[in-house]
C-alpha cells in the first residue's frame, strides 16, 4: 500500500487514476445513450404509427420499464460476458447494456408520446403535400419528437449516472466484475471509508456533468425550442417571447454565451453560414446521415458479433444448460421455500416504504417547483444545478447517507426511505417544474385580476393546472423508486450487508447471497407484475381522468 | 364550363357503427372550371369535412367523390389545401415550408429554388425566405400557407376558413390579394373551394355559395351570384344576399 506517501502523492496518484476513469465512464454513457436513441426512435415511431403495432409494442415497453435494472443482470452476464469469454469486451458491453436499460425505455415513451400527439393540422397538411415514408419521417415525425428527445434525454442521462455504480461493478452470485470508471472509484472509496476519495470522485462527476450540460444539453435545449408548436389564437401578433429566436435575440445570446454551440446551430453570421448549413442539415435531417457507409458498418459489427457468438456456441450451450438447471432447481429446498413464503409481507413493506418516500419527495418538490417554475430568472439559474444534483450517483453515497441517518429516530427504516427518495424525487421535481412552466400566463393573470391570493390561488389554479404533470411525474418517479428499492433496501457497508424487510432486499439476497436464479426470477416477476398492475389499475385511470378534465387546451 | 369535381350522394358519419354521428348527409354537388365556390353553414355542419372528402383526406361513408370523372381514392393530385391554423412546420423556414409543396416533383435544385422565390415574391414574402414561422405575424403566416399551396400550380385550391384566424384588417387585405390572384389567369387555379362561417366573406368573394344546414349537414341552398367584380362590400345586393343566407342558417 501507499502508507509512506504524503497526502499530496496520494492525491496525485488518485488524480491520474480518476482522469482516465472519468473518460471511460463518459464514453460508456455516451455509447449507451446513442444506442438508446437508436432503439427508442424506431420503436416509438413504430408504436405510434399503427394501432396494431401499438397494441404489441406498448405493453412490451411497459414490462421492460417495470423490470428493475438489476433484473437485467443475469441476461447481461449470460449473453455478453459469455459470448466474449469473460474478457474485457464482454464486461464492457454488459455495462453499456445495463446503462442502456436505465435510459432507453423513457426515451421510447417520449418518442411514442410525441409521435402520437402531432397536431392534426400538421398531420393533414403533410398528407395533402404527399409526404410519405422517409420524407414524412424527416419533415414531420422526427422534428416533432425533438423537444421530448432532448428533455427526456436529459432525464435518461441523469438516470444513467444514477446506475453507473451498479453497471461498473457487476456482481451476480459468486461472479464479480469491475470496470475502470468513476462510478466504481466512487463506490470503492466510499465503501472502504476513504472519504477524501469520495470527495475527489464527486468533484470529477460534478465537473463532468456540468461540462456535458454546458456543451451538449444547453445548446440542445435551445435548439429544441425551434421544434415546439405554437398555438394560434385570434388576432395574434408575433410574440416577443424569450423563446423566439429573432436575429436580435440570437445576437444577445451570442454576446452572453461566447462558447455555446447554439450560436453555431442557428444561422447567424454570414461567415459561418457553410458550417451552419452543415450543422443544421445534420441536426434536422439525420436520415441522410445514415448513409451507406454507416449501414455497412452496422452490418459489419452485427456480423462480427454473430461470428464471435458462433465460435463460442459450445460454451454458450453449456452455460445455458447449467443456468437452466439452476433455474429449475427445486423449490422444495427448505431455505428457498421459506424465502418464497416471505414474498407477500416483503412486498407490502416495500409498497409502504415506496409511498412514504413518495409523500416525502412530494412534500419538498411541490413547493420548490412552484417557486422555481414561476420565476423565470430562478428557473434559468437552477436548471443546471438540478441537472447536476440529479446526476450524482447517489448509490455511491449511500454509506455517507447511512452514517448520517442511522442514529435518527426510525433508524434503518427511515434510512431506507431516504435512500429510496434519491431515486424518485428528481423525476417529480422535473415534471412539476415543467408543469408550472407550461401554465398559460393568461390563467395566472386572470387569477390575479380576480384577486385570488395565496392559498386560494394555489388550490384553485396552480394545483389543478399541475395535475397532469403531477401524474406523469408520479408514474416516472415511482418507476424510479421501484428501481431504487433494489439498491436501498440492501446495502453492503463496512464489509457487512445491512438490509430491511422488502422485495428489493429479497432480489439482492437472491442475486448476491444465495445465488439462486429461481428466487431472483420469482421476486423480479412479482415486483414487475406489481408495478404493471399498479400502473394499469391506478395510474393509467388517474391519468385519463386528469387529462380529460384538467388538460389546458384551446 | 367542364365539370371538375362531383359529389354523388355523399354521406359521412363518425363514431361507432351502432351509434354513428352523421355529419354530412346526401350531398350532391359539382364544381366546374373557373368557379369560386364558397361553402357556408353553422358551426359543426361538416363544412370542413366536406373539403377533406374532396381532397381525399377522409373517405365518404356512403356515396362517391369524383375528380375529372375519376373516383377520388387517397390524396388527390392537383389539389392543394390552405388551413385555418396555417399548419406550417415550425422547424422549417418559410422557403423550406413552401418548397414542401413541390417536394415530390422531379425538378432540379435550381428550378426548385427559382419556383420558391417566384411564388414568395408573388405572395409578398420577398426577404422572408429564411425566417421561421414563429417570427411572422398571422397574415404573413397565411401568405406562406397560400404560397405552399399555390407553388404546385394546383387545379383546385381548397381553403378551410383561411381568414378566420386573422385580425379583421389583415383578413380584409388578404381577401383582396386572394381575389387578385383569382383574376390573374397566369397563377389562378381552375377552381377554388372556400369553407367559411363568415357569410359576408362568402358573398363578397365567391361565384357560388353553397349553404349547409346544421348537423347533419345537407345542402339547403345553392346560390349562383352573377355580380361583376370588383364588388362593393357595402352594396345593397350584397346586404340582401347576406340577410337571405343568414336567414337560412339561423
Interface residues (C-beta under 8 A of the other chain):
Chain A: X119 X121 X122 X124 X125 X127 X128 X129 X130 X131 X135 X139 X140 X143 X146 X226 X227 X228 X229 X230 X232 X234 X235 X236 X237 X238 X239 X244 X245 X246 X267 X284
Chain B: X52 X55 X57 X75 X77 X79 X80 X81 X83 X84 X85 X86 X87 X89 X90 X91 X92 X100 X101 X103 X104 X130 X132 X133 X134 X135 X136 X137 X138 X148 X165 X166 X167
